[in-house]
Amino acid sequence: MVMKKLNLRLMRLIKKSYGQVIAVITVIAVGLLVYTAMKMAALNLESTLNKYYNETNFADMYAQVVKIPTGAIEDLKNKYGITDAQGRIVSDVPLKVEKGEEKVTIRVVSLPNSDKKINGTYLVNGEEIQNKNKEVLVVEQFANARNIKTGDFLEVQINGRLYDLKVSGIVASPEYIYLMESEQSLLPLPEKFGVVFVADEFARQSFGFGDSYNEIIFNVNDENQLDQIKDKLEKVLKKYGVKRIIVKEDQLSNRMISEEIKQLKNMSKIIPIIFLGVAAVIIAVMISRMVKKDRIPIGVMKALGYKNIDIISHYTKYSLIIGIIGAIIGTNLGMLLAGAMTKLYLQFFNIPILRVNYYYRYTFYSVVLSSMFCIAAGFLGGRKVLKILPAESMRPEAPKSGKRILIENIKILWNILSFSWKIVVRNIFRNKKRVIFVLMGIALSFSMLLLTFHQLNAFFHIFRTHYGDFQRMDYSINFSKPMNKRVIKDINHLIDIDEIEPKSEFPFEIINGWKSKVVNIIGAENDTVFYKFINLEGEVINLPQKGIVITENLAKYLQVEKGDRVIINSFIPHREDIKIEVKDIVKQSLGINAYMDIEEMDEILLDKELITGAYFNSGDYVKKKLDNLKNVTSLQSLEDLKNVFEQFLSLTYSSIGMLVVFSSILGFAVVYNTTVMGISERRLEFSSLRVMGFSRKQIFWMIVKENLVLTVIGIVVGIPMGRVFITGIEEAMSNDLYTLHVAVNPTTYVFAGLFTVLFVAAAQLFTLKKIYGLDFMEALKSRIS
């Protein structure tokens, strides 16, 4: 019977404060929506990825060599922890297309002659290769981008000869879940770069490899031993011209999707804690105010025999109901969003067996997590019940003695303020706990908005700096094999060139002590016009005629400073390792590289007069005219990259918009709840102001002024908080592919501040009804009585 009475009172409390309850439920729901959606999306990606890798026998290691015979590959099996080794031919070649001005590159990959293929393909449409000399399998992303269907013919140029190959099937490949040409690519270009799979016999014949291959793929016994196996293979394969050995962890496509899963998991831990923490503080403050307001009823309940635990449990139930409702709403919406997020990832990652599964245990986890925060908030807010004595509670609580605030002693400043502004300033200084809570809520919301807008700006910055400030060429071409520098003259004859320079680009292992990294060393003219090298001091530099220049991220990884000497390990046969001085460290937002003067690079690392490509600027019809030049495998233009980047941004805007809404909800809930509680507590004060002639509108604007001051201070406090968030996210997200250390643009502060003011204004409008609904005469009567 006792509990029944308290439960009825509990329902009345909830009904009376339904606006505040809805606001807190929304905060909890958003936090657990993010938790459920991101956690389930990560689990969906991870579980189906592992299943896909198992079904297609994904390779544990890749070794790129100049040429290795079949017999040597067979000898590697069952040695060094290797369970299987298969040879294949991999080469980038041009694809002839109807639009002559368009340059399209395809990677031809031979399928090993084995019943259990490593990196097996997954047939999406059509059939496997039947005619081994005339048919190919096309990777799905490329087929979709170029509208290629089974039965179509592809005109492929291999070693100067054209082959008409029939598309027998459309496939997915575990090696190309994320279809990027190389680490240097900013984004996938499925219209410009694709992968086709051909029969082993056709590849060896057309590329002239005979009984040899230029790449080996491995399965191993123990993935934890990959680094040790890699070290052994580097020595064994050196005589075959090993270029690079890539372990599963570093394989480009696998690394991209693994990073995404990792980031999803991290975000699913951080964001819910922030939202639940804020909700718990709001609830604790609400209950604390309720206990203060219910001082007399609590005294009566104690006099009637209710125990402290009964009354505290009564208020804790209030917070628990809010938590459970928020958790149920959040997890259900989160499950719906998880499905949408998983499908969204299909636009980036091609996993044909990707399925949307719902992990209902996370509903239970969410309810438990929310309940823990809310129960703690209930006890924290209701602990003052213990201090209330029945006899003392019958008398109203003695008002606190007023005292001058600091600013009142500054007469010149204090006298300038109007009467209403004096009330605003006094209230801010006399309610320190409430002010701190509002400030932290606004600061947190502002910092999250700042982080959100900065992330968008960071992507723009990467694009602008790398493909505009850092790289300054209109076009970059790559050859299928090293060519003599005389080819530059051939290009000049074919195309109307404004400026052109040769380049050499090869993978080498750079070693510093026990740290090592395989990167592409790029050789360019020492006074190149196509790169703008800026060192860590902000100085523009030219490439030194001797020594090497490395990028900032590579220097951090190798723990190298300017003036240190590093070892360059060459994968080219019969080349000795060399020691070379790091002349400078430069900034680079995309990828990691090392740079050398092309003459120096040719002399000590390669062969003289040989280049692997060229950079040039031209307003001519470049793509069409380059068809007449042999051995050109790829042509990359800045215009193509701009178009792809715009497509990428259209998808980014939706996630940015979602984060803006979530951040605004957080700030709205804090401002709305504290304002409503403040109005309730200051009923007598506002009634007195009404007697003095203040209108309801004037009282409302007085509250607006107060929150405006707190908003400005909150934004100021939020600036360093936001910068801490940005630094943390940049450190977490920066890797070999991206460097997100970007200065915060002043407009980012403006946008974050503008949205902060908007949600504060929205919260104020929702409290307007509370002001007009106050019974001022009743407040004065209750005080007098």
Helices and strands as residue ranges (DSSP letters): H 2-16, H 18-56, E 61-69, H 70-76, E 82-88, E 90-96, E 104-111, E 122-126, E 135-139, H 140-145, E 153-158, E 161-172, G 174-176, E 193-199, H 200-206, E 212-220, G 223-225, H 226-236, G 238-240, E 244-247, G 248-250, H 252-293, H 295-303, H 308-345, H 361-382, G 383-387, H 390-393, G 406-409, H 411-416, H 419-430, H 432-464, I 465-470, E 475-484, H 487-494, E 499-512, E 515-524, E 533-534, E 540-541, E 548-551, H 552-558, E 565-569, E 578-586, E 593-597, H 598-604, E 610-617, H 622-625, G 626-628, E 632-637, H 638-681, H 683-691, H 696-733, H 746-773, H 776-784
